[in-house]
Every structure is written in structure tokens, then in C-alpha cells.
Amino acid sequence: MKFTVNVECSPEEARRFMGLPDVTPINDKLVDEMGKRMEANLKLMSPETMMSSWMSVGTQAQDAFVKLMTSGVTAATAPREKP
């Protein structure tokens, strides 16, 4: 025998019914603290500083990719010795 029961309740009611803890206050504090830290870090960096640091990482990654491709092409096109 198989039967289905549909229960309409809010997430809060379901949490209480299942005996789960209410973590809303902890979550609110965590989100507030993260927001404060983000604002403090953003105030430390000017837009010019942020862009220059982002661009330097981008060019380093691009240079590394070019070196990788160059070494791959060099290895693939190098003359091979016959055994």
C-alpha cells in the first residue's frame, strides 16, 4: 500500500516541527560582519590600485599561457631522431 500526504506549512513551521535550531540570528550576524569587512577592505583600496593589481595578474596569466603554447609548438615541430 502506498499513500501520499501533502502538508502545507511555512519553512519556519517545518523547521520547528522537525526540531531544527533557528540559526537566523547567527546568519544575520555573519552577514553583517562580512559586509563590514568588505566595506573596510574596499575603503583601503582606491579604484586605481584595484585596477592595476587586477591588470598585473591578467598580464602574468596571459604571458604564462603564451609561454606554454610556445613550448608546446616548439616540442611538436622539433625534428625527431629516427630509431
mmCIF file of the N, C-alpha and C atoms, coordinates in Angstrom:
data_MODEL
# 
_entry.id   MODEL 
# 
loop_
_atom_site.group_PDB 
_atom_site.id 
_atom_site.type_symbol 
_atom_site.label_atom_id 
_atom_site.label_alt_id 
_atom_site.label_comp_id 
_atom_site.label_asym_id 
_atom_site.label_entity_id 
_atom_site.label_seq_id 
_atom_site.pdbx_PDB_ins_code 
_atom_site.Cartn_x 
_atom_site.Cartn_y 
_atom_site.Cartn_z 
_atom_site.occupancy 
_atom_site.B_iso_or_equiv 
_atom_site.pdbx_formal_charge 
_atom_site.auth_seq_id 
_atom_site.auth_comp_id 
_atom_site.auth_asym_id 
_atom_site.auth_atom_id 
_atom_site.pdbx_PDB_model_num 
ATOM 1   N N  . MET A 1 1  ? 0.849  -1.162 0.000   1.00 0.00 ? 1  MET A N  1 
ATOM 2   C CA . MET A 1 1  ? 0.000  0.000  0.000   1.00 0.00 ? 1  MET A CA 1 
ATOM 3   C C  . MET A 1 1  ? 0.898  1.228  0.000   1.00 0.00 ? 1  MET A C  1 
ATOM 4   N N  . LYS A 1 2  ? 0.483  2.210  -0.764  1.00 0.00 ? 2  LYS A N  1 
ATOM 5   C CA . LYS A 1 2  ? 1.249  3.445  -0.844  1.00 0.00 ? 2  LYS A CA 1 
ATOM 6   C C  . LYS A 1 2  ? 0.276  4.602  -0.742  1.00 0.00 ? 2  LYS A C  1 
ATOM 7   N N  . PHE A 1 3  ? 0.617  5.589  0.068   1.00 0.00 ? 3  PHE A N  1 
ATOM 8   C CA . PHE A 1 3  ? -0.231 6.773  0.142   1.00 0.00 ? 3  PHE A CA 1 
ATOM 9   C C  . PHE A 1 3  ? 0.652  8.005  0.265   1.00 0.00 ? 3  PHE A C  1 
ATOM 10  N N  . THR A 1 4  ? 0.101  9.135  -0.133  1.00 0.00 ? 4  THR A N  1 
ATOM 11  C CA . THR A 1 4  ? 0.827  10.396 -0.133  1.00 0.00 ? 4  THR A CA 1 
ATOM 12  C C  . THR A 1 4  ? 0.108  11.393 0.748   1.00 0.00 ? 4  THR A C  1 
ATOM 13  N N  . VAL A 1 5  ? 0.888  12.123 1.529   1.00 0.00 ? 5  VAL A N  1 
ATOM 14  C CA . VAL A 1 5  ? 0.327  13.159 2.390   1.00 0.00 ? 5  VAL A CA 1 
ATOM 15  C C  . VAL A 1 5  ? 0.972  14.475 1.996   1.00 0.00 ? 5  VAL A C  1 
ATOM 16  N N  . ASN A 1 6  ? 0.167  15.455 1.672   1.00 0.00 ? 6  ASN A N  1 
ATOM 17  C CA . ASN A 1 6  ? 0.662  16.792 1.363   1.00 0.00 ? 6  ASN A CA 1 
ATOM 18  C C  . ASN A 1 6  ? 0.417  17.686 2.563   1.00 0.00 ? 6  ASN A C  1 
ATOM 19  N N  . VAL A 1 7  ? 1.468  18.354 3.008   1.00 0.00 ? 7  VAL A N  1 
ATOM 20  C CA . VAL A 1 7  ? 1.368  19.237 4.156   1.00 0.00 ? 7  VAL A CA 1 
ATOM 21  C C  . VAL A 1 7  ? 1.756  20.634 3.698   1.00 0.00 ? 7  VAL A C  1 
ATOM 22  N N  . GLU A 1 8  ? 0.899  21.593 3.972   1.00 0.00 ? 8  GLU A N  1 
ATOM 23  C CA . GLU A 1 8  ? 1.208  22.973 3.648   1.00 0.00 ? 8  GLU A CA 1 
ATOM 24  C C  . GLU A 1 8  ? 1.640  23.676 4.918   1.00 0.00 ? 8  GLU A C  1 
ATOM 25  N N  . CYS A 1 9  ? 2.883  24.148 4.900   1.00 0.00 ? 9  CYS A N  1 
ATOM 26  C CA . CYS A 1 9  ? 3.395  24.888 6.046   1.00 0.00 ? 9  CYS A CA 1 
ATOM 27  C C  . CYS A 1 9  ? 4.534  25.784 5.576   1.00 0.00 ? 9  CYS A C  1 
ATOM 28  N N  . SER A 1 10 ? 4.843  26.747 6.383   1.00 0.00 ? 10 SER A N  1 
ATOM 29  C CA . SER A 1 10 ? 5.944  27.651 6.054   1.00 0.00 ? 10 SER A CA 1 
ATOM 30  C C  . SER A 1 10 ? 7.262  26.965 6.407   1.00 0.00 ? 10 SER A C  1 
ATOM 31  N N  . PRO A 1 11 ? 8.369  27.459 5.867   1.00 0.00 ? 11 PRO A N  1 
ATOM 32  C CA . PRO A 1 11 ? 9.665  26.888 6.254   1.00 0.00 ? 11 PRO A CA 1 
ATOM 33  C C  . PRO A 1 11 ? 9.911  26.975 7.764   1.00 0.00 ? 11 PRO A C  1 
ATOM 34  N N  . GLU A 1 12 ? 9.465  28.050 8.383   1.00 0.00 ? 12 GLU A N  1 
ATOM 35  C CA . GLU A 1 12 ? 9.611  28.206 9.832   1.00 0.00 ? 12 GLU A CA 1 
ATOM 36  C C  . GLU A 1 12 ? 8.841  27.113 10.573  1.00 0.00 ? 12 GLU A C  1 
ATOM 37  N N  . GLU A 1 13 ? 7.607  26.838 10.153  1.00 0.00 ? 13 GLU A N  1 
ATOM 38  C CA . GLU A 1 13 ? 6.806  25.787 10.784  1.00 0.00 ? 13 GLU A CA 1 
ATOM 39  C C  . GLU A 1 13 ? 7.448  24.410 10.582  1.00 0.00 ? 13 GLU A C  1 
ATOM 40  N N  . ALA A 1 14 ? 7.979  24.161 9.386   1.00 0.00 ? 14 ALA A N  1 
ATOM 41  C CA . ALA A 1 14 ? 8.626  22.870 9.114   1.00 0.00 ? 14 ALA A CA 1 
ATOM 42  C C  . ALA A 1 14 ? 9.875  22.712 9.976   1.00 0.00 ? 14 ALA A C  1 
ATOM 43  N N  . ARG A 1 15 ? 10.649 23.776 10.131  1.00 0.00 ? 15 ARG A N  1 
ATOM 44  C CA . ARG A 1 15 ? 11.857 23.729 10.959  1.00 0.00 ? 15 ARG A CA 1 
ATOM 45  C C  . ARG A 1 15 ? 11.504 23.392 12.394  1.00 0.00 ? 15 ARG A C  1 
ATOM 46  N N  . ARG A 1 16 ? 10.495 24.061 12.926  1.00 0.00 ? 16 ARG A N  1 
ATOM 47  C CA . ARG A 1 16 ? 10.077 23.802 14.311  1.00 0.00 ? 16 ARG A CA 1 
ATOM 48  C C  . ARG A 1 16 ? 9.545  22.388 14.480  1.00 0.00 ? 16 ARG A C  1 
ATOM 49  N N  . PHE A 1 17 ? 8.750  21.924 13.515  1.00 0.00 ? 17 PHE A N  1 
ATOM 50  C CA . PHE A 1 17 ? 8.173  20.591 13.593  1.00 0.00 ? 17 PHE A CA 1 
ATOM 51  C C  . PHE A 1 17 ? 9.264  19.515 13.609  1.00 0.00 ? 17 PHE A C  1 
ATOM 52  N N  . MET A 1 18 ? 10.323 19.727 12.828  1.00 0.00 ? 18 MET A N  1 
ATOM 53  C CA . MET A 1 18 ? 11.405 18.748 12.752  1.00 0.00 ? 18 MET A CA 1 
ATOM 54  C C  . MET A 1 18 ? 12.427 18.923 13.869  1.00 0.00 ? 18 MET A C  1 
ATOM 55  N N  . GLY A 1 19 ? 12.275 19.964 14.687  1.00 0.00 ? 19 GLY A N  1 
ATOM 56  C CA . GLY A 1 19 ? 13.161 20.164 15.822  1.00 0.00 ? 19 GLY A CA 1 
ATOM 57  C C  . GLY A 1 19 ? 14.513 20.749 15.463  1.00 0.00 ? 19 GLY A C  1 
ATOM 58  N N  . LEU A 1 20 ? 14.602 21.414 14.323  1.00 0.00 ? 20 LEU A N  1 
ATOM 59  C CA . LEU A 1 20 ? 15.871 22.007 13.915  1.00 0.00 ? 20 LEU A CA 1 
ATOM 60  C C  . LEU A 1 20 ? 16.065 23.362 14.588  1.00 0.00 ? 20 LEU A C  1 
ATOM 61  N N  . PRO A 1 21 ? 17.317 23.730 14.873  1.00 0.00 ? 21 PRO A N  1 
ATOM 62  C CA . PRO A 1 21 ? 17.562 25.011 15.553  1.00 0.00 ? 21 PRO A CA 1 
ATOM 63  C C  . PRO A 1 21 ? 17.348 26.193 14.612  1.00 0.00 ? 21 PRO A C  1 
ATOM 64  N N  . ASP A 1 22 ? 16.987 27.316 15.201  1.00 0.00 ? 22 ASP A N  1 
ATOM 65  C CA . ASP A 1 22 ? 16.808 28.548 14.431  1.00 0.00 ? 22 ASP A CA 1 
ATOM 66  C C  . ASP A 1 22 ? 18.162 29.253 14.363  1.00 0.00 ? 22 ASP A C  1 
ATOM 67  N N  . VAL A 1 23 ? 18.766 29.265 13.189  1.00 0.00 ? 23 VAL A N  1 
ATOM 68  C CA . VAL A 1 23 ? 20.085 29.870 13.017  1.00 0.00 ? 23 VAL A CA 1 
ATOM 69  C C  . VAL A 1 23 ? 20.004 31.272 12.407  1.00 0.00 ? 23 VAL A C  1 
ATOM 70  N N  . THR A 1 24 ? 18.820 31.843 12.363  1.00 0.00 ? 24 THR A N  1 
ATOM 71  C CA . THR A 1 24 ? 18.648 33.168 11.770  1.00 0.00 ? 24 THR A CA 1 
ATOM 72  C C  . THR A 1 24 ? 19.509 34.224 12.459  1.00 0.00 ? 24 THR A C  1 
ATOM 73  N N  . PRO A 1 25 ? 19.552 34.308 13.803  1.00 0.00 ? 25 PRO A N  1 
ATOM 74  C CA . PRO A 1 25 ? 20.392 35.330 14.424  1.00 0.00 ? 25 PRO A CA 1 
ATOM 75  C C  . PRO A 1 25 ? 21.885 35.159 14.093  1.00 0.00 ? 25 PRO A C  1 
ATOM 76  N N  . ILE A 1 26 ? 22.345 33.933 14.058  1.00 0.00 ? 26 ILE A N  1 
ATOM 77  C CA . ILE A 1 26 ? 23.748 33.679 13.727  1.00 0.00 ? 26 ILE A CA 1 
ATOM 78  C C  . ILE A 1 26 ? 24.026 34.082 12.287  1.00 0.00 ? 26 ILE A C  1 
ATOM 79  N N  . ASN A 1 27 ? 23.122 33.729 11.397  1.00 0.00 ? 27 ASN A N  1 
ATOM 80  C CA . ASN A 1 27 ? 23.283 34.075 9.991   1.00 0.00 ? 27 ASN A CA 1 
ATOM 81  C C  . ASN A 1 27 ? 23.286 35.589 9.803   1.00 0.00 ? 27 ASN A C  1 
ATOM 82  N N  . ASP A 1 28 ? 22.390 36.288 10.491  1.00 0.00 ? 28 ASP A N  1 
ATOM 83  C CA . ASP A 1 28 ? 22.334 37.750 10.373  1.00 0.00 ? 28 ASP A CA 1 
ATOM 84  C C  . ASP A 1 28 ? 23.636 38.389 10.842  1.00 0.00 ? 28 ASP A C  1 
ATOM 85  N N  . LYS A 1 29 ? 24.188 37.902 11.957  1.00 0.00 ? 29 LYS A N  1 
ATOM 86  C CA . LYS A 1 29 ? 25.453 38.444 12.458  1.00 0.00 ? 29 LYS A CA 1 
ATOM 87  C C  . LYS A 1 29 ? 26.587 38.168 11.482  1.00 0.00 ? 29 LYS A C  1 
ATOM 88  N N  . LEU A 1 30 ? 26.615 36.967 10.921  1.00 0.00 ? 30 LEU A N  1 
ATOM 89  C CA . LEU A 1 30 ? 27.651 36.602 9.973   1.00 0.00 ? 30 LEU A CA 1 
ATOM 90  C C  . LEU A 1 30 ? 27.605 37.484 8.730   1.00 0.00 ? 30 LEU A C  1 
ATOM 91  N N  . VAL A 1 31 ? 26.408 37.695 8.203   1.00 0.00 ? 31 VAL A N  1 
ATOM 92  C CA . VAL A 1 31 ? 26.258 38.538 7.019   1.00 0.00 ? 31 VAL A CA 1 
ATOM 93  C C  . VAL A 1 31 ? 26.653 39.978 7.326   1.00 0.00 ? 31 VAL A C  1 
ATOM 94  N N  . ASP A 1 32 ? 26.261 40.488 8.491   1.00 0.00 ? 32 ASP A N  1 
ATOM 95  C CA . ASP A 1 32 ? 26.643 41.850 8.882   1.00 0.00 ? 32 ASP A CA 1 
ATOM 96  C C  . ASP A 1 32 ? 28.162 41.982 8.992   1.00 0.00 ? 32 ASP A C  1 
ATOM 97  N N  . GLU A 1 33 ? 28.808 41.017 9.628   1.00 0.00 ? 33 GLU A N  1 
ATOM 98  C CA . GLU A 1 33 ? 30.266 41.062 9.794   1.00 0.00 ? 33 GLU A CA 1 
ATOM 99  C C  . GLU A 1 33 ? 30.975 40.997 8.450   1.00 0.00 ? 33 GLU A C  1 
ATOM 100 N N  . MET A 1 34 ? 30.496 40.141 7.563   1.00 0.00 ? 34 MET A N  1 
ATOM 101 C CA . MET A 1 34 ? 31.101 40.048 6.236   1.00 0.00 ? 34 MET A CA 1 
ATOM 102 C C  . MET A 1 34 ? 30.945 41.360 5.478   1.00 0.00 ? 34 MET A C  1 
ATOM 103 N N  . GLY A 1 35 ? 29.792 41.981 5.602   1.00 0.00 ? 35 GLY A N  1 
ATOM 104 C CA . GLY A 1 35 ? 29.567 43.273 4.948   1.00 0.00 ? 35 GLY A CA 1 
ATOM 105 C C  . GLY A 1 35 ? 30.507 44.336 5.482   1.00 0.00 ? 35 GLY A C  1 
ATOM 106 N N  . LYS A 1 36 ? 30.696 44.365 6.808   1.00 0.00 ? 36 LYS A N  1 
ATOM 107 C CA . LYS A 1 36 ? 31.601 45.343 7.409   1.00 0.00 ? 36 LYS A CA 1 
ATOM 108 C C  . LYS A 1 36 ? 33.032 45.135 6.920   1.00 0.00 ? 36 LYS A C  1 
ATOM 109 N N  . ARG A 1 37 ? 33.462 43.886 6.872   1.00 0.00 ? 37 ARG A N  1 
ATOM 110 C CA . ARG A 1 37 ? 34.825 43.601 6.424   1.00 0.00 ? 37 ARG A CA 1 
ATOM 111 C C  . ARG A 1 37 ? 35.018 43.970 4.958   1.00 0.00 ? 37 ARG A C  1 
ATOM 112 N N  . MET A 1 38 ? 34.016 43.693 4.144   1.00 0.00 ? 38 MET A N  1 
ATOM 113 C CA . MET A 1 38 ? 34.121 44.046 2.726   1.00 0.00 ? 38 MET A CA 1 
ATOM 114 C C  . MET A 1 38 ? 34.226 45.553 2.559   1.00 0.00 ? 38 MET A C  1 
ATOM 115 N N  . GLU A 1 39 ? 33.400 46.297 3.278   1.00 0.00 ? 39 GLU A N  1 
ATOM 116 C CA . GLU A 1 39 ? 33.441 47.753 3.182   1.00 0.00 ? 39 GLU A CA 1 
ATOM 117 C C  . GLU A 1 39 ? 34.796 48.291 3.644   1.00 0.00 ? 39 GLU A C  1 
ATOM 118 N N  . ALA A 1 40 ? 35.328 47.733 4.731   1.00 0.00 ? 40 ALA A N  1 
ATOM 119 C CA . ALA A 1 40 ? 36.629 48.184 5.235   1.00 0.00 ? 40 ALA A CA 1 
ATOM 120 C C  . ALA A 1 40 ? 37.732 47.904 4.217   1.00 0.00 ? 40 ALA A C  1 
ATOM 121 N N  . ASN A 1 41 ? 37.709 46.744 3.601   1.00 0.00 ? 41 ASN A N  1 
ATOM 122 C CA . ASN A 1 41 ? 38.731 46.411 2.611   1.00 0.00 ? 41 ASN A CA 1 
ATOM 123 C C  . ASN A 1 41 ? 38.603 47.255 1.352   1.00 0.00 ? 41 ASN A C  1 
ATOM 124 N N  . LEU A 1 42 ? 37.380 47.543 0.940   1.00 0.00 ? 42 LEU A N  1 
ATOM 125 C CA . LEU A 1 42 ? 37.193 48.368 -0.254  1.00 0.00 ? 42 LEU A CA 1 
ATOM 126 C C  . LEU A 1 42 ? 37.639 49.803 -0.014  1.00 0.00 ? 42 LEU A C  1 
ATOM 127 N N  . LYS A 1 43 ? 37.471 50.295 1.212   1.00 0.00 ? 43 LYS A N  1 
ATOM 128 C CA . LYS A 1 43 ? 37.908 51.648 1.523   1.00 0.00 ? 43 LYS A CA 1 
ATOM 129 C C  . LYS A 1 43 ? 39.424 51.762 1.485   1.00 0.00 ? 43 LYS A C  1 
ATOM 130 N N  . LEU A 1 44 ? 40.126 50.653 1.773   1.00 0.00 ? 44 LEU A N  1 
ATOM 131 C CA . LEU A 1 44 ? 41.584 50.667 1.771   1.00 0.00 ? 44 LEU A CA 1 
ATOM 132 C C  . LEU A 1 44 ? 42.164 50.764 0.366   1.00 0.00 ? 44 LEU A C  1 
ATOM 133 N N  . MET A 1 45 ? 41.419 50.314 -0.609  1.00 0.00 ? 45 MET A N  1 
ATOM 134 C CA . MET A 1 45 ? 41.944 50.288 -1.972  1.00 0.00 ? 45 MET A CA 1 
ATOM 135 C C  . MET A 1 45 ? 41.224 51.297 -2.852  1.00 0.00 ? 45 MET A C  1 
ATOM 136 N N  . SER A 1 46 ? 41.985 52.102 -3.501  1.00 0.00 ? 46 SER A N  1 
ATOM 137 C CA . SER A 1 46 ? 41.400 53.041 -4.450  1.00 0.00 ? 46 SER A CA 1 
ATOM 138 C C  . SER A 1 46 ? 41.102 52.289 -5.749  1.00 0.00 ? 46 SER A C  1 
ATOM 139 N N  . PRO A 1 47 ? 40.212 52.807 -6.569  1.00 0.00 ? 47 PRO A N  1 
ATOM 140 C CA . PRO A 1 47 ? 39.920 52.136 -7.846  1.00 0.00 ? 47 PRO A CA 1 
ATOM 141 C C  . PRO A 1 47 ? 41.170 51.968 -8.722  1.00 0.00 ? 47 PRO A C  1 
ATOM 142 N N  . GLU A 1 48 ? 42.062 52.942 -8.687  1.00 0.00 ? 48 GLU A N  1 
ATOM 143 C CA . GLU A 1 48 ? 43.279 52.839 -9.495  1.00 0.00 ? 48 GLU A CA 1 
ATOM 144 C C  . GLU A 1 48 ? 44.156 51.681 -9.026  1.00 0.00 ? 48 GLU A C  1 
ATOM 145 N N  . THR A 1 49 ? 44.272 51.541 -7.701  1.00 0.00 ? 49 THR A N  1 
ATOM 146 C CA . THR A 1 49 ? 45.083 50.458 -7.143  1.00 0.00 ? 49 THR A CA 1 
ATOM 147 C C  . THR A 1 49 ? 44.478 49.100 -7.478  1.00 0.00 ? 49 THR A C  1 
ATOM 148 N N  . MET A 1 50 ? 43.158 49.002 -7.361  1.00 0.00 ? 50 MET A N  1 
ATOM 149 C CA . MET A 1 50 ? 42.488 47.741 -7.660  1.00 0.00 ? 50 MET A CA 1 
ATOM 150 C C  . MET A 1 50 ? 42.693 47.357 -9.120  1.00 0.00 ? 50 MET A C  1 
ATOM 151 N N  . MET A 1 51 ? 42.515 48.319 -10.028 1.00 0.00 ? 51 MET A N  1 
ATOM 152 C CA . MET A 1 51 ? 42.660 48.022 -11.451 1.00 0.00 ? 51 MET A CA 1 
ATOM 153 C C  . MET A 1 51 ? 44.098 47.633 -11.793 1.00 0.00 ? 51 MET A C  1 
ATOM 154 N N  . SER A 1 52 ? 45.066 48.320 -11.194 1.00 0.00 ? 52 SER A N  1 
ATOM 155 C CA . SER A 1 52 ? 46.455 47.979 -11.509 1.00 0.00 ? 52 SER A CA 1 
ATOM 156 C C  . SER A 1 52 ? 46.802 46.582 -11.004 1.00 0.00 ? 52 SER A C  1 
ATOM 157 N N  . SER A 1 53 ? 46.298 46.192 -9.825  1.00 0.00 ? 53 SER A N  1 
ATOM 158 C CA . SER A 1 53 ? 46.585 44.844 -9.325  1.00 0.00 ? 53 SER A CA 1 
ATOM 159 C C  . SER A 1 53 ? 45.876 43.789 -10.168 1.00 0.00 ? 53 SER A C  1 
ATOM 160 N N  . TRP A 1 54 ? 44.657 44.062 -10.599 1.00 0.00 ? 54 TRP A N  1 
ATOM 161 C CA . TRP A 1 54 ? 43.936 43.110 -11.439 1.00 0.00 ? 54 TRP A CA 1 
ATOM 162 C C  . TRP A 1 54 ? 44.619 42.966 -12.799 1.00 0.00 ? 54 TRP A C  1 
ATOM 163 N N  . MET A 1 55 ? 45.063 44.070 -13.357 1.00 0.00 ? 55 MET A N  1 
ATOM 164 C CA . MET A 1 55 ? 45.679 44.026 -14.675 1.00 0.00 ? 55 MET A CA 1 
ATOM 165 C C  . MET A 1 55 ? 47.021 43.298 -14.631 1.00 0.00 ? 55 MET A C  1 
ATOM 166 N N  . SER A 1 56 ? 47.790 43.469 -13.555 1.00 0.00 ? 56 SER A N  1 
ATOM 167 C CA . SER A 1 56 ? 49.076 42.781 -13.479 1.00 0.00 ? 56 SER A CA 1 
ATOM 168 C C  . SER A 1 56 ? 48.883 41.275 -13.414 1.00 0.00 ? 56 SER A C  1 
ATOM 169 N N  . VAL A 1 57 ? 47.867 40.831 -12.701 1.00 0.00 ? 57 VAL A N  1 
ATOM 170 C CA . VAL A 1 57 ? 47.581 39.395 -12.645 1.00 0.00 ? 57 VAL A CA 1 
ATOM 171 C C  . VAL A 1 57 ? 47.137 38.907 -14.014 1.00 0.00 ? 57 VAL A C  1 
ATOM 172 N N  . GLY A 1 58 ? 46.336 39.701 -14.702 1.00 0.00 ? 58 GLY A N  1 
ATOM 173 C CA . GLY A 1 58 ? 45.869 39.312 -16.031 1.00 0.00 ? 58 GLY A CA 1 
ATOM 174 C C  . GLY A 1 58 ? 46.996 39.177 -17.022 1.00 0.00 ? 58 GLY A C  1 
ATOM 175 N N  . THR A 1 59 ? 47.936 40.109 -17.011 1.00 0.00 ? 59 THR A N  1 
ATOM 176 C CA . THR A 1 59 ? 49.046 40.032 -17.952 1.00 0.00 ? 59 THR A CA 1 
ATOM 177 C C  . THR A 1 59 ? 49.993 38.893 -17.594 1.00 0.00 ? 59 THR A C  1 
ATOM 178 N N  . GLN A 1 60 ? 50.161 38.609 -16.313 1.00 0.00 ? 60 GLN A N  1 
ATOM 179 C CA . GLN A 1 60 ? 51.008 37.479 -15.923 1.00 0.00 ? 60 GLN A CA 1 
ATOM 180 C C  . GLN A 1 60 ? 50.413 36.164 -16.410 1.00 0.00 ? 60 GLN A C  1 
ATOM 181 N N  . ALA A 1 61 ? 49.111 36.035 -16.270 1.00 0.00 ? 61 ALA A N  1 
ATOM 182 C CA . ALA A 1 61 ? 48.448 34.812 -16.735 1.00 0.00 ? 61 ALA A CA 1 
ATOM 183 C C  . ALA A 1 61 ? 48.549 34.701 -18.254 1.00 0.00 ? 61 ALA A C  1 
ATOM 184 N N  . GLN A 1 62 ? 48.403 35.824 -18.941 1.00 0.00 ? 62 GLN A N  1 
ATOM 185 C CA . GLN A 1 62 ? 48.494 35.826 -20.402 1.00 0.00 ? 62 GLN A CA 1 
ATOM 186 C C  . GLN A 1 62 ? 49.906 35.452 -20.837 1.00 0.00 ? 62 GLN A C  1 
ATOM 187 N N  . ASP A 1 63 ? 50.923 35.995 -20.184 1.00 0.00 ? 63 ASP A N  1 
ATOM 188 C CA . ASP A 1 63 ? 52.311 35.667 -20.521 1.00 0.00 ? 63 ASP A CA 1 
ATOM 189 C C  . ASP A 1 63 ? 52.597 34.183 -20.279 1.00 0.00 ? 63 ASP A C  1 
ATOM 190 N N  . ALA A 1 64 ? 52.092 33.651 -19.170 1.00 0.00 ? 64 ALA A N  1 
ATOM 191 C CA . ALA A 1 64 ? 52.296 32.231 -18.873 1.00 0.00 ? 64 ALA A CA 1 
ATOM 192 C C  . ALA A 1 64 ? 51.630 31.351 -19.926 1.00 0.00 ? 64 ALA A C  1 
ATOM 193 N N  . PHE A 1 65 ? 50.447 31.740 -20.381 1.00 0.00 ? 65 PHE A N  1 
ATOM 194 C CA . PHE A 1 65 ? 49.737 30.976 -21.405 1.00 0.00 ? 65 PHE A CA 1 
ATOM 195 C C  . PHE A 1 65 ? 50.509 31.001 -22.718 1.00 0.00 ? 65 PHE A C  1 
ATOM 196 N N  . VAL A 1 66 ? 51.029 32.163 -23.097 1.00 0.00 ? 66 VAL A N  1 
ATOM 197 C CA . VAL A 1 66 ? 51.810 32.278 -24.336 1.00 0.00 ? 66 VAL A CA 1 
ATOM 198 C C  . VAL A 1 66 ? 53.058 31.406 -24.253 1.00 0.00 ? 66 VAL A C  1 
ATOM 199 N N  . LYS A 1 67 ? 53.751 31.401 -23.103 1.00 0.00 ? 67 LYS A N  1 
ATOM 200 C CA . LYS A 1 67 ? 54.941 30.566 -22.941 1.00 0.00 ? 67 LYS A CA 1 
ATOM 201 C C  . LYS A 1 67 ? 54.582 29.084 -23.053 1.00 0.00 ? 67 LYS A C  1 
ATOM 202 N N  . LEU A 1 68 ? 53.453 28.700 -22.470 1.00 0.00 ? 68 LEU A N  1 
ATOM 203 C CA . LEU A 1 68 ? 53.015 27.308 -22.540 1.00 0.00 ? 68 LEU A CA 1 
ATOM 204 C C  . LEU A 1 68 ? 52.743 26.905 -23.980 1.00 0.00 ? 68 LEU A C  1 
ATOM 205 N N  . MET A 1 69 ? 52.032 27.738 -24.716 1.00 0.00 ? 69 MET A N  1 
ATOM 206 C CA . MET A 1 69 ? 51.719 27.419 -26.106 1.00 0.00 ? 69 MET A CA 1 
ATOM 207 C C  . MET A 1 69 ? 52.982 27.395 -26.962 1.00 0.00 ? 69 MET A C  1 
ATOM 208 N N  . THR A 1 70 ? 53.894 28.321 -26.720 1.00 0.00 ? 70 THR A N  1 
ATOM 209 C CA . THR A 1 70 ? 55.143 28.364 -27.482 1.00 0.00 ? 70 THR A CA 1 
ATOM 210 C C  . THR A 1 70 ? 55.969 27.102 -27.250 1.00 0.00 ? 70 THR A C  1 
ATOM 211 N N  . SER A 1 71 ? 56.082 26.683 -26.000 1.00 0.00 ? 71 SER A N  1 
ATOM 212 C CA . SER A 1 71 ? 56.860 25.470 -25.715 1.00 0.00 ? 71 SER A CA 1 
ATOM 213 C C  . SER A 1 71 ? 56.184 24.240 -26.317 1.00 0.00 ? 71 SER A C  1 
ATOM 214 N N  . GLY A 1 72 ? 54.855 24.216 -26.327 1.00 0.00 ? 72 GLY A N  1 
ATOM 215 C CA . GLY A 1 72 ? 54.145 23.089 -26.932 1.00 0.00 ? 72 GLY A CA 1 
ATOM 216 C C  . GLY A 1 72 ? 54.360 23.018 -28.429 1.00 0.00 ? 72 GLY A C  1 
ATOM 217 N N  . VAL A 1 73 ? 54.298 24.162 -29.093 1.00 0.00 ? 73 VAL A N  1 
ATOM 218 C CA . VAL A 1 73 ? 54.512 24.195 -30.543 1.00 0.00 ? 73 VAL A CA 1 
ATOM 219 C C  . VAL A 1 73 ? 55.954 23.842 -30.870 1.00 0.00 ? 73 VAL A C  1 
ATOM 220 N N  . THR A 1 74 ? 56.894 24.348 -30.075 1.00 0.00 ? 74 THR A N  1 
ATOM 221 C CA . THR A 1 74 ? 58.305 24.040 -30.299 1.00 0.00 ? 74 THR A CA 1 
ATOM 222 C C  . THR A 1 74 ? 58.556 22.540 -30.167 1.00 0.00 ? 74 THR A C  1 
ATOM 223 N N  . ALA A 1 75 ? 57.979 21.938 -29.139 1.00 0.00 ? 75 ALA A N  1 
ATOM 224 C CA . ALA A 1 75 ? 58.161 20.494 -28.937 1.00 0.00 ? 75 ALA A CA 1 
ATOM 225 C C  . ALA A 1 75 ? 57.498 19.694 -30.044 1.00 0.00 ? 75 ALA A C  1 
ATOM 226 N N  . ALA A 1 76 ? 56.354 20.150 -30.529 1.00 0.00 ? 76 ALA A N  1 
ATOM 227 C CA . ALA A 1 76 ? 55.629 19.404 -31.556 1.00 0.00 ? 76 ALA A CA 1 
ATOM 228 C C  . ALA A 1 76 ? 56.307 19.509 -32.921 1.00 0.00 ? 76 ALA A C  1 
ATOM 229 N N  . THR A 1 77 ? 56.995 20.606 -33.194 1.00 0.00 ? 77 THR A N  1 
ATOM 230 C CA . THR A 1 77 ? 57.589 20.808 -34.513 1.00 0.00 ? 77 THR A CA 1 
ATOM 231 C C  . THR A 1 77 ? 59.080 20.505 -34.546 1.00 0.00 ? 77 THR A C  1 
ATOM 232 N N  . ALA A 1 78 ? 59.666 20.094 -33.425 1.00 0.00 ? 78 ALA A N  1 
ATOM 233 C CA . ALA A 1 78 ? 61.082 19.785 -33.375 1.00 0.00 ? 78 ALA A CA 1 
ATOM 234 C C  . ALA A 1 78 ? 61.363 18.525 -34.194 1.00 0.00 ? 78 ALA A C  1 
ATOM 235 N N  . PRO A 1 79 ? 62.478 18.507 -34.918 1.00 0.00 ? 79 PRO A N  1 
ATOM 236 C CA . PRO A 1 79 ? 62.801 17.302 -35.692 1.00 0.00 ? 79 PRO A CA 1 
ATOM 237 C C  . PRO A 1 79 ? 63.049 16.125 -34.752 1.00 0.00 ? 79 PRO A C  1 
ATOM 238 N N  . ARG A 1 80 ? 62.557 14.974 -35.157 1.00 0.00 ? 80 ARG A N  1 
ATOM 239 C CA . ARG A 1 80 ? 62.712 13.771 -34.339 1.00 0.00 ? 80 ARG A CA 1 
ATOM 240 C C  . ARG A 1 80 ? 63.781 12.875 -34.911 1.00 0.00 ? 80 ARG A C  1 
ATOM 241 N N  . GLU A 1 81 ? 64.494 12.247 -33.987 1.00 0.00 ? 81 GLU A N  1 
ATOM 242 C CA . GLU A 1 81 ? 65.530 11.289 -34.424 1.00 0.00 ? 81 GLU A CA 1 
ATOM 243 C C  . GLU A 1 81 ? 64.885 9.964  -34.760 1.00 0.00 ? 81 GLU A C  1 
ATOM 244 N N  . LYS A 1 82 ? 65.387 9.337  -35.811 1.00 0.00 ? 82 LYS A N  1 
ATOM 245 C CA . LYS A 1 82 ? 64.876 8.018  -36.188 1.00 0.00 ? 82 LYS A CA 1 
ATOM 246 C C  . LYS A 1 82 ? 65.570 6.955  -35.368 1.00 0.00 ? 82 LYS A C  1 
ATOM 247 N N  . PRO A 1 83 ? 64.821 5.961  -34.888 1.00 0.00 ? 83 PRO A N  1 
ATOM 248 C CA . PRO A 1 83 ? 65.438 4.914  -34.046 1.00 0.00 ? 83 PRO A CA 1 
ATOM 249 C C  . PRO A 1 83 ? 66.339 4.003  -34.812 1.00 0.00 ? 83 PRO A C  1 
# 
